[in-house]
Amino acid sequence: MYFQDESTENGPDPGAPFDPDIDAQLDSLREKLTEVIRMLIAKLFLLQNCSCLIYLANDYAVRWRRILKC
């Protein structure tokens, strides 16, 4: 049977000292990181849409080339 060591749990240590300045800095970093992640996700969606449009444009170009050759 597997028992998780309490020292490896994710979460605050109840016995650790609290520093409001560090806590405020961490909150600020979390907010910035969240904003960067949102921006990256939005850019990924744009790239995905662009790649779909490029694929469609190439597909139509190939079809028109076939039609014009006939």
C-alpha positions, -999 to 999 in steps of 0.1 A, spaced: 0 0 0 13 35 -9 13 63 17 21 98 6 48 116 26 33 147 41 64 167 32 57 162 -5 21 174 -5 13 205 -25 0 233 -3 10 258 22 29 247 53 7 257 82 38 263 104 55 285 78 59 323 86 36 346 67 51 375 48 25 399 33 50 414 9 60 380 -6 23 371 -7 15 402 -27 44 396 -51 32 361 -56 -4 373 -63 10 398 -88 31 371 -106 1 348 -107 -20 375 -124 8 383 -149 12 346 -156 -25 342 -161 -26 371 -186 4 357 -205 -13 323 -207 -45 339 -220 -26 358 -246 -7 327 -258 -40 307 -260 -55 335 -281 -25 335 -304 -26 297 -308 -63 300 -318 -53 326 -344 -25 304 -357 -49 275 -359 -74 295 -379 -47 309 -402 -34 274 -409 -69 263 -417 -74 292 -441 -40 285 -457 -50 249 -462 -83 259 -477 -67 285 -500 -41 259 -512 -69 233 -517 -89 257 -538 -58 267 -558 -51 231 -566 -87 226 -577 -87 256 -599 -54 246 -615 -70 212 -623 -101 229 -638 -81 253 -659 -59 226 -673 -89 206 -686 
